[in-house]
Amino acid sequence: MSTVITTPNGPLASAAISSATAATEKPQNGIAGLKHWKFDLRSGLMVAMISLPFSMGIAITSGAPPVCGITSAIIAGFLLPFLGGSYVTISGPAAGLAPAIYTGIVMLGTAYVGNDAPRDEVMQAGYPLVLVAICLAGALQVALAKFKVARLSAIFPAAAIEGMLASIGLMIIVKQIPLLMGETFEAHEFWEIIAEIPHHVATMNWQVFGLGSACIVLLFLLASLPWRGLKLMPPAVWIFVIGTVVAQFCLNIGSQNLITIPESPLKHGIELPHFREALATPQTWLPLSYIMIMLLLIDGTESLATIMAVDKLDPFHRRSDPDRTLQAMGVSNVASSLMGGLTIIPGIVKSTANIMGGGRTQWANFYNACFLMLMLIFGRDLINMVPKAVLASILVFVGFKLCRPKVWKHVAEIGMEQFAIFSVTVLVTVTTDLLIGIIVGVCLKLLLNLWYVGLSHRLSSNQGRPVPAHHTRFFDLFRNPVGERSLNNGVYDLSLVRPLVCFNLFHVIRELQELPPETRTVRLRFTPLVSVVDHTTAETLFHYIREYDSKELKLELVNWEQFRPLSSHPSAIQLGLSGELFESEPPRVAPLQ
């Protein structure tokens, strides 16, 4: 008896360029990735146009000199191609960490110079000290990566990651509204910006609005056309060129609506961390420790959640190595702080732009850094001609791809419980921040898993099937579900004796990655004690079926047909509700397409 399992490509993956999906070989990082230089170079230019004003804005928001943001992005670009870990993520300073950096500067500066010192003196003294905290947090990231703690990132539910992506898309769109209207808003948060829109309709700059709207329409049109010119430059670069030319020669939108790079972005110099002052001043030790731990937690959590989200967008369906990514971020943070730069984490906006621009490997980071240096040195006058509305139109396009209706429909088709996790994550994230949204999504997933395990146990008990003791249900969600292992004639048999959910998934991933050398076939044998297989685990198993197939291995799911899915979607939650006896012969699972 054979069981064939197929999974459709998610709607986010289809947002990638068709030329990438057409390729049969999965691009690799390192020297082997250099043969894709045309794609990565083209994408690097597009990302740099977004990264330059973004990085400077994040630095200013963090209370740091503008050049510090660019320094961070350049350092990340030069290091990551050699450190690896992920494939299409673009890393650099992140807006989500700006409030933490600002808080750290104020706390450390105040502790060092005193409460009565002027604000400028506090900020000037605090930034070199916060660089020490960034450096120490980076060193701890490297140490934690050595202990393989990043595997715990598997606890992030797939629906919560999808919700994170959609919420970021919504926030990107909303935050471009002031630029598209040519107005300065007092609000900076999601709901407050929406509430302030009606107050600016009467006074907004209609030329700016018309330019931005036309660029959005043209961008969607170009993205849908099989035009050969798009192979030379992605649609967003064409929009940069066309929008800038139109603004310069046909419109008078005012200099306040153009991107502005300071005449001497390096005039503040490069700040270096003050290790001696930090270690020799006891009153800075407590706030230094607090900031270091806060940066470690936020940076680590957001980095791991972001690479999981970007993996869902990767047209080649590659899976990042979380431990190697955490190590790469740690090394980058140490290097960035030593050069006066900010914290470095993978960014959703730039990573999505990279995928849409055709980027294939980490070399896109390298080319992004090269273009940033060239723009900073030689391209200031050209960049200052680009209207903010043109940049906003590109970001609206990026945001729409992350939160378009097809994404919501796709999650709803998997199951309404997944849609609930997705929707709650979106609502909480846009109302608070990314970290809280992910935490709430994880907690809701835990509660739902407990409920489904209890439901399966009640129904199984009525059918006379084995049920674990009541007090073990909660802890079973975190324990290794693999009970027994055996290897015979190249067949590695893993017996599963507990629910398979995202909270114990890292155990399964470790088992599937650390196979005996002589293994040719892996059989995951689902016993009657496996009451639930959640959506995140099902997606992961399908991924390994594809990955094993590329390595000429086989992955067989024994007794999979005994589960009852909660929807018709292949990766829906599976409940062990059948009272039938399991088959003695393992069903063969065909490679996924």
ABEGO torsion letter per residue (X at the ends): XBBBBBBBBBAAAAABBAAAAABABBBBBEAAAAAAAAAAAAAAAAAAAAAAAAAAAAAAAAGBBAAAAAAAAAAAAAAAAAAEGBAABBBEBBAAAAAAAAAAAAAAAAAAAEAABBAAAAAAAAAAAAAAAAAAAAAAAAAAAAAGAAAAAAABBAAAAAAAAAAAAAAAAAAAAAAAAGBBBABABAAAAAAAAAAAAAABBAAAAAAAAAAAAAAAAAAABBBAAAAABBAAAAAAAAAAAAAAAABBAEAAABBBBBABAAAAEBBBBBAAAAAABAAAAAAAAAAAAAAAAAAAAAAAAAAAAAAAABAAGBBBBAAAAAAAAAAAAAAAAAAGBBBBBBBAAAAAAAAAAGBABAAAAAAAAAAAAAAAAAAAAAAAABBAAAAAAAAAAAAAAAABAAAAAAAAAAEAAAAAAAAAAAAAAAABBAAAAAAAAAAAAAAAAAAAAAAAAAAAAAAGBBBBBAAAAAAAAABBABABBBBBGGBBBBBBABBBBAAAAAAAAAAAABBBAABABBBBBBBAABABBBAAAAAAAAAAAAAAAAAGBBBBBBGAAABBBABABAABBBBBABABBBBABBBBBBBBX
